[in-house]
Amino acid sequence: MSILSSNHPVENQVANSISRFLSDFQVIRLFRACGCVKAKGISVEFLFAYILGNAFRSSSFYMQQR
């Protein structure tokens, strides 16, 4: 399951790689063990995957909003 979806094959590959990394290294479990939890709203997994994905995409958060 890909967290970040897109119509571009390269971006889909990046999203799949990030999802695989998060599950292989159990990053979300580590966040919870360190006390990083949210009470409501968007999940920590989605937010972290989005921020990490921005580092490997060709556009910034600002350009995605436009």
Biopython code that builds the backbone (N, CA, C, O; Angstrom):
import numpy as np
from Bio.PDB.StructureBuilder import StructureBuilder

atoms = [
    (1, "MET", "N", (0.840, -1.175, 0.000)),
    (1, "MET", "CA", (0.000, 0.000, 0.000)),
    (1, "MET", "C", (0.881, 1.232, 0.000)),
    (1, "MET", "O", (1.785, 1.354, 0.826)),
    (2, "SER", "N", (0.626, 2.130, -0.907)),
    (2, "SER", "CA", (1.380, 3.358, -0.992)),
    (2, "SER", "C", (0.683, 4.458, -0.207)),
    (2, "SER", "O", (-0.528, 4.646, -0.323)),
    (3, "ILE", "N", (1.440, 5.163, 0.572)),
    (3, "ILE", "CA", (0.884, 6.257, 1.364)),
    (3, "ILE", "C", (0.645, 7.480, 0.491)),
    (3, "ILE", "O", (-0.391, 8.138, 0.596)),
    (4, "LEU", "N", (1.591, 7.772, -0.354)),
    (4, "LEU", "CA", (1.498, 8.947, -1.205)),
    (4, "LEU", "C", (1.188, 8.504, -2.625)),
    (4, "LEU", "O", (1.943, 7.728, -3.210)),
    (5, "SER", "N", (0.101, 8.979, -3.177)),
    (5, "SER", "CA", (-0.262, 8.562, -4.529)),
    (5, "SER", "C", (-0.050, 9.704, -5.508)),
    (5, "SER", "O", (-0.169, 10.877, -5.154)),
    (6, "SER", "N", (0.265, 9.346, -6.734)),
    (6, "SER", "CA", (0.514, 10.318, -7.775)),
    (6, "SER", "C", (0.296, 9.653, -9.124)),
    (6, "SER", "O", (0.188, 8.431, -9.224)),
    (7, "ASN", "N", (0.233, 10.481, -10.160)),
    (7, "ASN", "CA", (0.055, 9.954, -11.507)),
    (7, "ASN", "C", (1.379, 9.744, -12.229)),
    (7, "ASN", "O", (1.401, 9.176, -13.321)),
    (8, "HIS", "N", (2.473, 10.189, -11.640)),
    (8, "HIS", "CA", (3.777, 10.088, -12.283)),
    (8, "HIS", "C", (4.496, 8.830, -11.790)),
    (8, "HIS", "O", (4.564, 8.590, -10.584)),
    (9, "PRO", "N", (5.032, 8.026, -12.715)),
    (9, "PRO", "CA", (5.680, 6.774, -12.315)),
    (9, "PRO", "C", (6.864, 6.967, -11.375)),
    (9, "PRO", "O", (7.048, 6.172, -10.454)),
    (10, "VAL", "N", (7.676, 8.011, -11.586)),
    (10, "VAL", "CA", (8.836, 8.239, -10.727)),
    (10, "VAL", "C", (8.378, 8.595, -9.316)),
    (10, "VAL", "O", (8.954, 8.110, -8.342)),
    (11, "GLU", "N", (7.363, 9.427, -9.193)),
    (11, "GLU", "CA", (6.852, 9.798, -7.875)),
    (11, "GLU", "C", (6.208, 8.601, -7.190)),
    (11, "GLU", "O", (6.302, 8.456, -5.971)),
    (12, "ASN", "N", (5.554, 7.745, -7.965)),
    (12, "ASN", "CA", (4.988, 6.524, -7.391)),
    (12, "ASN", "C", (6.095, 5.618, -6.864)),
    (12, "ASN", "O", (5.944, 4.996, -5.812)),
    (13, "GLN", "N", (7.194, 5.543, -7.584)),
    (13, "GLN", "CA", (8.316, 4.725, -7.148)),
    (13, "GLN", "C", (8.909, 5.281, -5.859)),
    (13, "GLN", "O", (9.261, 4.515, -4.961)),
    (14, "VAL", "N", (9.024, 6.603, -5.757)),
    (14, "VAL", "CA", (9.523, 7.227, -4.531)),
    (14, "VAL", "C", (8.573, 6.935, -3.375)),
    (14, "VAL", "O", (9.019, 6.582, -2.283)),
    (15, "ALA", "N", (7.271, 7.078, -3.601)),
    (15, "ALA", "CA", (6.282, 6.822, -2.558)),
    (15, "ALA", "C", (6.328, 5.368, -2.099)),
    (15, "ALA", "O", (6.225, 5.090, -0.904)),
    (16, "ASN", "N", (6.482, 4.447, -3.034)),
    (16, "ASN", "CA", (6.578, 3.024, -2.671)),
    (16, "ASN", "C", (7.847, 2.737, -1.877)),
    (16, "ASN", "O", (7.831, 1.941, -0.939)),
    (17, "SER", "N", (8.939, 3.382, -2.252)),
    (17, "SER", "CA", (10.193, 3.193, -1.529)),
    (17, "SER", "C", (10.093, 3.720, -0.104)),
    (17, "SER", "O", (10.600, 3.100, 0.831)),
    (18, "ILE", "N", (9.440, 4.858, 0.057)),
    (18, "ILE", "CA", (9.259, 5.434, 1.390)),
    (18, "ILE", "C", (8.369, 4.535, 2.233)),
    (18, "ILE", "O", (8.669, 4.289, 3.401)),
    (19, "SER", "N", (7.296, 4.048, 1.668)),
    (19, "SER", "CA", (6.403, 3.149, 2.399)),
    (19, "SER", "C", (7.131, 1.882, 2.827)),
    (19, "SER", "O", (6.954, 1.406, 3.949)),
    (20, "ARG", "N", (7.944, 1.341, 1.935)),
    (20, "ARG", "CA", (8.716, 0.140, 2.245)),
    (20, "ARG", "C", (9.729, 0.418, 3.357)),
    (20, "ARG", "O", (9.908, -0.403, 4.256)),
    (21, "PHE", "N", (10.388, 1.571, 3.293)),
    (21, "PHE", "CA", (11.344, 1.956, 4.332)),
    (21, "PHE", "C", (10.663, 2.065, 5.688)),
    (21, "PHE", "O", (11.175, 1.557, 6.685)),
    (22, "LEU", "N", (9.505, 2.729, 5.728)),
    (22, "LEU", "CA", (8.785, 2.903, 6.989)),
    (22, "LEU", "C", (8.372, 1.566, 7.589)),
    (22, "LEU", "O", (8.445, 1.381, 8.804)),
    (23, "SER", "N", (7.941, 0.640, 6.749)),
    (23, "SER", "CA", (7.513, -0.657, 7.273)),
    (23, "SER", "C", (8.705, -1.555, 7.626)),
    (23, "SER", "O", (8.668, -2.253, 8.639)),
    (24, "ASP", "N", (9.756, -1.545, 6.807)),
    (24, "ASP", "CA", (10.926, -2.400, 7.070)),
    (24, "ASP", "C", (11.631, -2.015, 8.367)),
    (24, "ASP", "O", (12.046, -2.886, 9.131)),
    (25, "PHE", "N", (11.767, -0.723, 8.616)),
    (25, "PHE", "CA", (12.490, -0.259, 9.790)),
    (25, "PHE", "C", (11.567, 0.104, 10.956)),
    (25, "PHE", "O", (12.024, 0.601, 11.985)),
    (26, "GLN", "N", (10.290, -0.143, 10.790)),
    (26, "GLN", "CA", (9.286, 0.078, 11.831)),
    (26, "GLN", "C", (9.439, 1.458, 12.468)),
    (26, "GLN", "O", (9.499, 1.593, 13.690)),
    (27, "VAL", "N", (9.498, 2.470, 11.620)),
    (27, "VAL", "CA", (9.714, 3.838, 12.059)),
    (27, "VAL", "C", (8.569, 4.327, 12.943)),
    (27, "VAL", "O", (8.807, 4.999, 13.946)),
    (28, "ILE", "N", (7.349, 4.002, 12.586)),
    (28, "ILE", "CA", (6.196, 4.456, 13.361)),
    (28, "ILE", "C", (6.214, 3.839, 14.755)),
    (28, "ILE", "O", (5.852, 4.498, 15.730)),
    (29, "ARG", "N", (6.630, 2.589, 14.854)),
    (29, "ARG", "CA", (6.752, 1.947, 16.166)),
    (29, "ARG", "C", (7.801, 2.678, 17.014)),
    (29, "ARG", "O", (7.617, 2.857, 18.218)),
    (30, "LEU", "N", (8.895, 3.096, 16.381)),
    (30, "LEU", "CA", (9.923, 3.849, 17.093)),
    (30, "LEU", "C", (9.385, 5.205, 17.564)),
    (30, "LEU", "O", (9.691, 5.647, 18.671)),
    (31, "PHE", "N", (8.590, 5.857, 16.723)),
    (31, "PHE", "CA", (7.977, 7.129, 17.120)),
    (31, "PHE", "C", (7.120, 6.938, 18.367)),
    (31, "PHE", "O", (7.206, 7.721, 19.313)),
    (32, "ARG", "N", (6.305, 5.907, 18.363)),
    (32, "ARG", "CA", (5.432, 5.643, 19.512)),
    (32, "ARG", "C", (6.242, 5.321, 20.760)),
    (32, "ARG", "O", (5.889, 5.753, 21.857)),
    (33, "ALA", "N", (7.330, 4.565, 20.601)),
    (33, "ALA", "CA", (8.176, 4.226, 21.740)),
    (33, "ALA", "C", (8.843, 5.467, 22.331)),
    (33, "ALA", "O", (9.127, 5.515, 23.528)),
    (34, "CYS", "N", (9.090, 6.464, 21.492)),
    (34, "CYS", "CA", (9.701, 7.713, 21.954)),
    (34, "CYS", "C", (8.664, 8.712, 22.461)),
    (34, "CYS", "O", (9.020, 9.787, 22.943)),
    (35, "GLY", "N", (7.398, 8.365, 22.355)),
    (35, "GLY", "CA", (6.346, 9.245, 22.844)),
    (35, "GLY", "C", (5.784, 10.188, 21.799)),
    (35, "GLY", "O", (5.053, 11.115, 22.149)),
    (36, "CYS", "N", (6.098, 9.983, 20.530)),
    (36, "CYS", "CA", (5.575, 10.828, 19.453)),
    (36, "CYS", "C", (4.241, 10.266, 18.976)),
    (36, "CYS", "O", (4.203, 9.387, 18.115)),
    (37, "VAL", "N", (3.161, 10.771, 19.532)),
    (37, "VAL", "CA", (1.826, 10.355, 19.130)),
    (37, "VAL", "C", (0.971, 11.589, 18.915)),
    (37, "VAL", "O", (1.269, 12.662, 19.439)),
    (38, "LYS", "N", (-0.089, 11.432, 18.143)),
    (38, "LYS", "CA", (-1.035, 12.514, 17.900)),
    (38, "LYS", "C", (-2.380, 12.122, 18.497)),
    (38, "LYS", "O", (-2.743, 10.946, 18.527)),
    (39, "ALA", "N", (-3.103, 13.115, 18.964)),
    (39, "ALA", "CA", (-4.420, 12.849, 19.548)),
    (39, "ALA", "C", (-5.476, 12.704, 18.462)),
    (39, "ALA", "O", (-6.372, 11.868, 18.576)),
    (40, "LYS", "N", (-5.378, 13.508, 17.414)),
    (40, "LYS", "CA", (-6.364, 13.441, 16.334)),
    (40, "LYS", "C", (-5.786, 14.064, 15.074)),
    (40, "LYS", "O", (-4.714, 14.667, 15.105)),
    (41, "GLY", "N", (-6.499, 13.915, 13.974)),
    (41, "GLY", "CA", (-6.058, 14.494, 12.709)),
    (41, "GLY", "C", (-5.338, 13.484, 11.840)),
    (41, "GLY", "O", (-5.553, 12.277, 11.948)),
    (42, "ILE", "N", (-4.492, 13.995, 10.988)),
    (42, "ILE", "CA", (-3.746, 13.164, 10.048)),
    (42, "ILE", "C", (-2.743, 12.315, 10.822)),
    (42, "ILE", "O", (-2.155, 12.774, 11.801)),
    (43, "SER", "N", (-2.554, 11.085, 10.380)),
    (43, "SER", "CA", (-1.673, 10.166, 11.096)),
    (43, "SER", "C", (-0.209, 10.597, 11.010)),
    (43, "SER", "O", (0.204, 11.275, 10.070)),
    (44, "VAL", "N", (0.552, 10.190, 12.005)),
    (44, "VAL", "CA", (1.981, 10.480, 12.048)),
    (44, "VAL", "C", (2.681, 9.833, 10.860)),
    (44, "VAL", "O", (3.602, 10.409, 10.281)),
    (45, "GLU", "N", (2.240, 8.636, 10.503)),
    (45, "GLU", "CA", (2.841, 7.919, 9.377)),
    (45, "GLU", "C", (2.691, 8.713, 8.076)),
    (45, "GLU", "O", (3.646, 8.844, 7.310)),
    (46, "PHE", "N", (1.494, 9.240, 7.833)),
    (46, "PHE", "CA", (1.265, 10.015, 6.615)),
    (46, "PHE", "C", (2.095, 11.286, 6.612)),
    (46, "PHE", "O", (2.713, 11.617, 5.600)),
    (47, "LEU", "N", (2.119, 12.003, 7.728)),
    (47, "LEU", "CA", (2.890, 13.246, 7.803)),
    (47, "LEU", "C", (4.381, 13.003, 7.580)),
    (47, "LEU", "O", (5.026, 13.733, 6.827)),
    (48, "PHE", "N", (4.924, 11.987, 8.229)),
    (48, "PHE", "CA", (6.342, 11.697, 8.080)),
    (48, "PHE", "C", (6.664, 11.277, 6.650)),
    (48, "PHE", "O", (7.677, 11.698, 6.092)),
    (49, "ALA", "N", (5.809, 10.452, 6.059)),
    (49, "ALA", "CA", (6.027, 10.018, 4.677)),
    (49, "ALA", "C", (5.951, 11.203, 3.719)),
    (49, "ALA", "O", (6.717, 11.268, 2.758)),
    (50, "TYR", "N", (5.050, 12.127, 3.964)),
    (50, "TYR", "CA", (4.921, 13.313, 3.110)),
    (50, "TYR", "C", (6.164, 14.192, 3.201)),
    (50, "TYR", "O", (6.699, 14.635, 2.184)),
    (51, "ILE", "N", (6.613, 14.438, 4.417)),
    (51, "ILE", "CA", (7.801, 15.284, 4.607)),
    (51, "ILE", "C", (9.035, 14.618, 4.021)),
    (51, "ILE", "O", (9.843, 15.274, 3.364)),
    (52, "LEU", "N", (9.186, 13.332, 4.253)),
    (52, "LEU", "CA", (10.322, 12.599, 3.694)),
    (52, "LEU", "C", (10.248, 12.565, 2.165)),
    (52, "LEU", "O", (11.272, 12.675, 1.489)),
    (53, "GLY", "N", (9.048, 12.415, 1.627)),
    (53, "GLY", "CA", (8.873, 12.387, 0.176)),
    (53, "GLY", "C", (9.218, 13.702, -0.488)),
    (53, "GLY", "O", (9.689, 13.715, -1.626)),
    (54, "ASN", "N", (8.990, 14.815, 0.203)),
    (54, "ASN", "CA", (9.324, 16.119, -0.358)),
    (54, "ASN", "C", (10.818, 16.266, -0.618)),
    (54, "ASN", "O", (11.222, 17.006, -1.516)),
    (55, "ALA", "N", (11.630, 15.576, 0.149)),
    (55, "ALA", "CA", (13.075, 15.640, -0.056)),
    (55, "ALA", "C", (13.489, 14.995, -1.383)),
    (55, "ALA", "O", (14.533, 15.332, -1.941)),
    (56, "PHE", "N", (12.668, 14.066, -1.887)),
    (56, "PHE", "CA", (13.020, 13.337, -3.105)),
    (56, "PHE", "C", (12.165, 13.715, -4.312)),
    (56, "PHE", "O", (12.322, 13.130, -5.384)),
    (57, "ARG", "N", (11.284, 14.665, -4.157)),
    (57, "ARG", "CA", (10.449, 15.105, -5.275)),
    (57, "ARG", "C", (11.059, 16.302, -5.963)),
    (57, "ARG", "O", (11.958, 16.957, -5.435)),
    (58, "SER", "N", (10.553, 16.579, -7.157)),
    (58, "SER", "CA", (11.082, 17.696, -7.930)),
    (58, "SER", "C", (10.403, 19.022, -7.583)),
    (58, "SER", "O", (10.784, 20.058, -8.127)),
    (59, "SER", "N", (9.415, 19.018, -6.699)),
    (59, "SER", "CA", (8.756, 20.263, -6.326)),
    (59, "SER", "C", (8.678, 20.392, -4.809)),
    (59, "SER", "O", (8.720, 19.402, -4.079)),
    (60, "SER", "N", (8.565, 21.627, -4.360)),
    (60, "SER", "CA", (8.487, 21.899, -2.929)),
    (60, "SER", "C", (7.035, 21.873, -2.467)),
    (60, "SER", "O", (6.113, 21.736, -3.271)),
    (61, "PHE", "N", (6.850, 22.006, -1.167)),
    (61, "PHE", "CA", (5.512, 22.070, -0.594)),
    (61, "PHE", "C", (4.757, 23.269, -1.162)),
    (61, "PHE", "O", (3.570, 23.172, -1.474)),
    (62, "TYR", "N", (5.436, 24.377, -1.291)),
    (62, "TYR", "CA", (4.830, 25.597, -1.827)),
    (62, "TYR", "C", (4.301, 25.361, -3.252)),
    (62, "TYR", "O", (3.174, 25.744, -3.567)),
    (63, "MET", "N", (5.100, 24.742, -4.092)),
    (63, "MET", "CA", (4.686, 24.509, -5.477)),
    (63, "MET", "C", (3.574, 23.481, -5.554)),
    (63, "MET", "O", (2.758, 23.544, -6.474)),
    (64, "GLN", "N", (3.508, 22.536, -4.628)),
    (64, "GLN", "CA", (2.426, 21.560, -4.615)),
    (64, "GLN", "C", (1.101, 22.227, -4.261)),
    (64, "GLN", "O", (0.044, 21.794, -4.722)),
    (65, "GLN", "N", (1.153, 23.276, -3.447)),
    (65, "GLN", "CA", (-0.055, 23.977, -3.059)),
    (65, "GLN", "C", (-0.603, 24.833, -4.195)),
    (65, "GLN", "O", (-1.805, 25.099, -4.230)),
    (66, "ARG", "N", (0.234, 25.266, -5.113)),
    (66, "ARG", "CA", (-0.194, 26.119, -6.223)),
    (66, "ARG", "C", (-0.786, 25.288, -7.258)),
    (66, "ARG", "O", (-1.217, 25.801, -8.290)),
]
sb = StructureBuilder()
sb.init_structure("model")
sb.init_model(0)
sb.init_chain("A")
sb.init_seg("    ")
for serial, (resi, resn, name, xyz) in enumerate(atoms, 1):
    if name == "N":
        sb.init_residue(resn, " ", resi, " ")
    sb.init_atom(name, np.array(xyz, "f"), 0.0, 1.0, " ", f" {name:<3s}", serial, name[0])
structure = sb.get_structure()
